[in-house]
Structure formats: structure tokens, C-alpha cells
Amino acid sequence: MNEKVVILGGGESGVGAAILARAKNCNVFLSDSGLISSKHKSTLKEHHIDFEEGQHDTNAILSATEIVKSPGIPDNIPLLVSAREKNIPVISEIEFAMRHSKATFIGITGTNGKTTTTLLTYHLLKESGYDVGLAGNIGHSLARQVAHRDRDYFVLELSSFQLDGMTKARLHVAILLNITPDHLNRYNNDFQLYAQSKIRIARNMRKEDLLIYNHGDTTVLEQINRIKSHVSLAPISLEKQDNSNAYTVDKNLMFKERDVFKKIAKKMLPMPGKHNMINTMAAIEASRKIGMDWESIIAALKTFKNAPHRLEYIGSIKGVDFYNDSKATNVDAVWYALESFDVPVILILGGLDKGNDYTQIDDLVKEKVKAITALGIDNTKIESHFKSFVADMNSTDSVFTAVEIAYSKAKPGDVVLLSPACASFDLFKNYEERGEKFREACLALKDKMESNLMMML
């Protein structure tokens, strides 16, 4: 027990890393400057792991052989600067866990769509009988899972923060979906630094490994040109390119299979929108690389259900459909959501602005949006931007009022879409709570409308 591993952060990632370090007979100490949940404290005590909360004991931390930090902790805090000055390695929980696993790893990143693509890839493999786990920026930490039971395969959703802490870990299959501005406060407001973080997904990959990427994203292409010499590439695109491994044409998705192309009808896809065609093509390409057969892929597509709050269909009230896209916390995500509909949209957006540039969606708003309801404590920026070309602008700080206003603007065949473009922290604790409250408001309105109808009969 000579190796001392210090874990920074007492959330799921940190506790998982601590459990794995203990399982590998390391001397483990976990430190969190905030408070650790009672659930996680019980887990740490159960595994006999020393910890502190509400402070950082600098001497204890800087005596580490290695530091495993949670992804939410910035790299430039003084404690980590001091650690690096002492030549103490600082890595991510993902890096630490992959070191102790014999699995084949499929890693997925992108500013938008990575959760959907990760869940779909996992679903395809799991439904086909593969011994596969799901981890990363979703579910239980990879380290906790490896500590309890290693798998033949792991599908990992990887954020830029997690990729930043990966130095030697190797992915066997990687997917890079898109790169658009997000989290720039962690990258000195430099988009290129953020983009470079995303391409780290290909770091340490070899020629026999496969990098699947969106050929239609110009920033992705710029980054691919930096690493294309050392990894096999599988470009996918909405329109056919000379080197496309997968693309769309007419009513089908086309997949290159040696010298021929296999096709899957678009109507078989479990999710709407062109962006979800990219997500689906990427998941299928990854599954094919692993060895999954076409019949199993087609069968598994039929049973897939996406995670909540991602263009989630809530229901219909007198012909008006309601969709919950609360996870759309940046403008680019709203672009994808609006692009998915060919009917008039009443758009609910707003929240805690992250320096949004709404001009990205101006054309789609002009084409598809008949009314906007701004939902937030301060809706000034949204109202100011859209009022010149959206005649029907409304504002509220109540999700229940927002739903009622939106419904009052709709006609049968229209869509009411919550796709906020903003963080949720002005009115809600997270985007999940915002989505749940939206669902609750929609169902309450439906009950109200049905009760009124019964009273009229």
C-alpha cells in the first residue's frame, strides 16, 4: 500500500474512483471543498475510505503519489497548480478506471447529441447480447463499475472536461459528433482550446482503431486534419461525400459495407430530426466495428427509447403536440430541435443566459416559429433579440403559465416546444427539474382541458 491516491471531489465520479483505488489496495484519501451527500458518505465509510469535506488539507493532498480529480474541478485552481509543480500526476476518473480494465472502449463526444448517441450505441450492443457497460458522463462512474465487475465492452459518454484529464487511456472506437461553442469559461473564452479538448478523444488511438466523425461539421474537419495520420477514419454525413462511410439519400440511411451499401429506411429511426440521423449513423457504425450484424441492429432500433428531456414527446392536447427538450442548454441545440419539425412551432426558451448568440437560429425562427414565450427571471435579452421578427412575444417566470400561454397560441397540428437555449439555474436546480416541471405543467393543462370538456357535456 505504498501508492497514495488522493481523490478530489465527492460526487459519483470521485466516490467511484475511491472505491476502485481501495479495491486495488491503494492508500486512499478523498477531499471535497464542499459538502458530500449522506449517500456518498455512507458509501465511503462502508469501504473504509478516509475523507474530508468543506475544506482541502493541502499537506495531505500534496503528499499524493497521484491525484484523481472530478471533471467539474478546473485545472487551474491553486491546489492543482501546486501539485503539478511537485510533479504529481493529475488525471481523470476515466483515465484511472480505464487503466484497470481489460474492456474494449467505445468513447463518444460532441457538444450536442453525445448522450443520445451513447445510449443508442449501448442499447444496440446490449440488445444483441454483448457484455457491455454504460459509463462516463452518464449513470454510475466507470471506476465504480470496474471495481465491482469489469465488462467486455464499455460505451462511454465523454465531456470535454473528462477528456482533458485523459493522458494515456486508449479508445478502440471513438465518435466525434460536432463542436460548437460551449463551456468556454473553462477554456479562457477561446473556442479553439475547447475544440482541441474535443479531439483529445483520438489521443492514443492506433491505426487499427476507428474514429467515426461528422464530415458536415467544419470545426470537426479542422481537428480531424490534425490527427488523421494515426487512426482509421469513418466519416458520416447527411449528404454523400466521396469518402462517406454512411450518408442519407431520399428516404434511407446508407452504410458502406465493403464494395456495396446497406440501407435502413429513415422511417425506422426511433428519433426525429436530421441531427438524430447523424447520431444513429454514428451508433450503427460503432456497433458494426464491434461486429454486430445488420439484422440485430434493425431489431434493436425498434425498441430504443431516448433519455428524457431530449426532444421527448410529452403528449397531445386537442391536436397540439408538446415536446420537452430541456437538455437544449445552448443555441446550437435549439437549432437542431427546430430543424426537426415541419409544422408551426410555439417556442418556449430562456433561463440563465451563457453569453448566447441567438443569430444562429434567426433563419429557423423566421421560418418555423409563430410565437415565443420567454421563461426566466430576466428575459430582456430574448425579448430584445426576437421582437423585431416575432410578432407574438410573451414573457413569464412560471413554467405553468408558459405552457398555458403557448397552448393559447397554437392550433391543431402545431407543436409547443420547450427548447431553452439557456441553463436552468435561475428557476430550477437543473435541466432535469425544468423538464419535469414542464411535463407536469403539460399534463395539468391536459387534465384541465378534459375536465372543462366533461363539464360541457
N, C-alpha and C positions, 0 to 999 in steps of 0.2 A: 504493500500500500504506500509506495513512495510517491506516486504521482498524485499531486493535489489539483483537483479540478474545481474551479470556482464558477458557479452559475450566476449570472446577473439577470434578474427578472424572475418573479414568482408566479407567472401565468402558466398556461398549458405548455408552452414551449420550454420554459425554464424547468418546470417540475418534471417534465418528461426527460430532459437531459440529465437532471439529477438522479432520477431513477435508473437510467442506463449507466451513468457513471458509477453508481453504487453497485449495480449488477456486475460491473467489470472490476470490482474491488478497488476502486479509486477512493482516495480521501476526498470527500465531497463537502463543499460549503456553498449554500445558496444565499444570495443577498438581494434584497429589493428595497429601493429607497421609499417605496410606497407601502401600502398595507396589502398583505396576502390574504386571499379569501379563506374562510374557515375550511372549505372543502379541500383546498390545496394544502393548507397547514396540516390537516389530518393525514393527508397522503404522505407528506414529508415525514411526519412523526412515525407513521406506520412503517416507513422504510428506513428509519433511524438516520435521517439526514439532518445535519446541523443547518440552521438557517437564522437569518435576521431580517427584520422588516422595519421600515421607517427610517433607515439610515444605511450608509455604506461604511463598514470598517475597513479603512484604506489599507492598514497594515495586513489584515487578514487576506484581503483581496490580492494585494500585490506580492503576496508570498506564493501565489499560484504557479503551478507548472504550466497550466493552460486555462484560459478563460473562455467560457461558452456564454455568449450574450444573446438575449432575446432580440428579435428583429425590430421591435419598437424602440430600442435604445440607440440613439445616434452614435456614430463612430467617433465624433469629435468631442465628446464630454471629457473633462479633465482627467477623470479616472482612467479612461481607456487610452488617452494620450500618454499618461504616466506608465501604463502597462506596456505600451509599445516601446517607450524609451528604455524600459527594462528588458526588452526582447521577449516579453511574454506573449505567446501567440493568442490572438483573439479570433475566435471562429463562431460560426452559427450553429444552432442546434441541428440543422440539416446536415452540415458538414460532419459534425460529431457522430450523428446517427449512421450516416452512410458508411463511415469508416468501420463500423461494427456490424455491417450487414453484407450478406452474400447475394442479395437480390439483384435482379435486372431492374434498372430505374428508368422510368418514363417521366420527364420533367416538362411542365407546361407553364409558360409565362406570356405576358401581354398586358397592356394597360387595361383592356376590356376583354371579357369573354373567357378568361382563364378558368374560372370556377365551373362554368357550363361545360367547357371542353374537358376539364379534368374529370368531372362527374360522368360525362358520357363515355370517355375512354375507360374509366374504371368499370362502368356498367357493362360495356361491351365485353370486356375480359372476364368479369365475374360471371355474367350470364352464360359464358361459354365454358365455364368450369375451371378457369385458371385460379391458382392460389395467389390472389392479389390483394394488396392493401391500399388504402387511400390515406394520404397524409399531406403534410406541408402546411399551406395556409388555409387548411380546412380540416375539420374533425380533430381527432386525437393526434398529438405530436408524433412525428416519425420515431423519435427517440423512445418514447414510451412503448410504442408498438414493437420496435426491435428488441427492447428489453424483455418483453413478455413472450413474443413469438415472431421470429423472422419469417419472411414470406419469399416465394419465388420471384414475385414481381411487386413493385410499389409504383403507384401513379401519384405524382407529387404536383400540387399547385404551388408555384414558386413566385413570391413577390420580389420586387427589386431589392427590398431590404434583406430578404433571405439570401438572394444571390450575392449580395455584397459580402456576406460572410462565408462564402464557399471558395476555398482555395485549391484543394486537391481532389475534391469529390468529382466523380465522373458519371455523367448520364449516358445511357445506352441509346435512348431515343429522346429527342427534345422537340418541343413545339414552341415557335415564336409567332404569336398571332398578330400583334400590332404594337406600335409605340407612338403614343400621343402624350402631350403634357399632363403630368400628374405628380403629386408629391414633390414638386420642385423645391420646396423649402428644405428638403433633406439633401439637395444637390446644388446648393448655392445659387438657386434660381437659374441653373444652367441646364437647358434641355439636353445638350449633348452628353453631359455627365450622366443624366438619367438614362439616355439611350445606351450608353456604354455599359451601364449596370445591367440592362436587359440582355445584351449579347453575351454577358458572362455565363449564360445558360449553356453555351457551347464550349466553355473553357474545359480543357482536359478531355474532350471528346476525341475519338480516333476515327480513322478513315472507315472502319467497319461500322461505326455508329451512324445514326441517321438524324439529321436536323430538318424538320418539317417547318416551312415558313410561308408567310403570306406574301406572295410576289406582288400583290397590289398595294402594299404599304411602302411608300418611298423611303421612310426612315429605316424600316426593316432592311430594305435592299442595301442602303448605305452601310449598315452594320454587317450584313452578310458578306459584303466585299472585303471586310477586314479579316474574316476567319475562314473563307470558303476553301482554302487550300488543304485543311487538315481534317475535314469531316465530309461525309456523304450528304448531299442535299436533295430535298424533295420539295420543290416549290409547288404551291397550290394557289389557285386564283379563281376569281369569278368569271373571267374571260380567258379563253385559251391562249397560252403563250407557247413559243417553240419548245420550251423545255418543261412544260407543265406536267407534273405527276397526277394532278387532279384539277378539274375545272368544271364549270357549269355550261350547259348549252341547251337551249329550248326548255324542255320540261325535265331534264335529267342532270344528275351529277355524274361525271365521267372520271374513271380511275384507270391509270395506265397499269397494265398487267403484262409484263414482258413486251411483246410486239402488238398487243391488242388492247382495247379499252373495255372495261366493265362499266355498266351503267346502273344507277339507282335512281328511281323516279323521285322528283322533288316532293311529290305528294306523300311520300312515305316518311318524310322527315318529321321528327317529333316537335319541332320548334319553328316559329315563323321568322322571316327576315333573312336578308342576304348575309348578314354577319353570322347568322347561325348556320348558313351553308358552309362558310369558311370553317366554323367550329366543328361541324360534322365531318367535313372532308379531312380535317387535321386528326380527329379522333380515329377515323377509319384508317387513315394512312399509318398511324401509330400501331393500331391493332393488327394490321396486315404485316407490319415489320416484325411483330412478335410471333406471327404465324397463324393468326385467326383466319378461318375460312369464310367465304362470302355468304354462305347460307346462314352461318351463325351470326354474322354481322347484321344481316337483314332481319333475322328473327329478333335479335336484341334491340334493334332500333324501335321496334313496335312497342316495347314495354318501358321505354325510358321516360322518366318524368324529371324535369329540371328542378333545381333548387328554388325555394320560394324567393320572391322579390325580384325576379329576373324575367320581365315580360310575362308575369304569372297571370293567367286568366282567372278572374275572380267570379264572374257571373254576368248575367244579363238582366236588365230591368226594362221591360216593355220595348225590347229590341235594341237597347243601348248596351254595348259591351264595356266591361270595366277591366282594366289591366293594371297590375301592380308591378312597377319597375323601380321600386325604391332603391335598389342597388345602383341605379344610374346616378352616381355622385359626381360625375364630370360631364362637360358639354358633349364630348365625343360619344359617350354612351347614349345620350339623348338623341344624337344624330342617328345612331343605329336603331333606336326604338321607333323614331318617327318614320324611318325608311321602311319599316316592316309593315306599315299599314297603307292601304289604297282607298280608305274611306275617310271622311272628315273626322278630325281629332279635336277633342276638347282637352287641352294640356294643363296639367297641374304641375308646377315646378316652383322651386325656391327652397330656402333653408339658409345654411351658413355658407356664404359665397367664398370660394377659394381662389379669387382673382380670375373669375371666369371671363372668357371671351365668347360672348353669345353670337357673334357674327358667323361663327362656324355653322350655325343651324338656321340662319336667316332664310335661306332659299327654301328649305324644307318647311319651315314655319309658314312662309308665304303660300306655299303650295298646298299644305295639308291641314293647318291648324285654323279652326274657325273661332276659337275663343281660348283665352289663357286665364287661369286662376293662379295667382301667386300665393304660395303657402309659406309663411315665415314671419319672424318677428320684424325684420326690416326687408321690405320688398321694393325699396326705392329703385335699386339698380335694374331689376327686371322690368318694372313698370316703365322706367325711363327708356330702356332699350327697345322694347317691343311696341310701345304705344303708337309709334308712327306708322306701323303697318298691320297691327292687330287692333281692329276697332273695338272688339269686345274684351276689355281688360278688367279683371277683378282681383281683389286682394283680401286676405284673411289670415289670422293666426290660428284658426281652428280647422283640423282635418275634416271634422263632421260638416262644418259649414262649406268647406271647399268642395266636398263631394256633392252636396245639395246644389251649390251654385253651378258646378259643372254639368250636373244632370239637367238642370233647368235650361241649359243652353243647347242640349242635344236633341236630336231627332232619331227615330228608329233607323238603325244601320250605322249610326255614328259610334265612335269609341271615346270613352273617358280614360285618359292615360295619366297615371302618376309616374312621371319620369323627371326627378327634381333638378338634376344637374348640380346639386349642392350637397354638402354634408348635412347631417340631420341634427347636429348638436344644439341648435338654437331652441328647438321644441321637443326633441326626443333624445333618448340616451344613445341610440344608434339607428342605422338604417333599418334593422330588423323591426324595432319597435314602431318606426314610422310606417313600414309596410303592414304590420299587424293592425295598427290603428286605422289605416286606410281600408283594409279588408273589413274591419269591424264597422266602419262608417258605411261602407257599401252594403253590407248585409243589413244594417239597421235601416238604411233607406229602403231597401227592398221589402223588409217587413212592414215598414210604414206605408209603402205604396200598396202592398197587398191588403193591409188592414183597411185602408181607405176604400179599396175596391169592394171588399166584403161589406162594408157599411152602406155602400151604394146599392147593393143587390137586395 
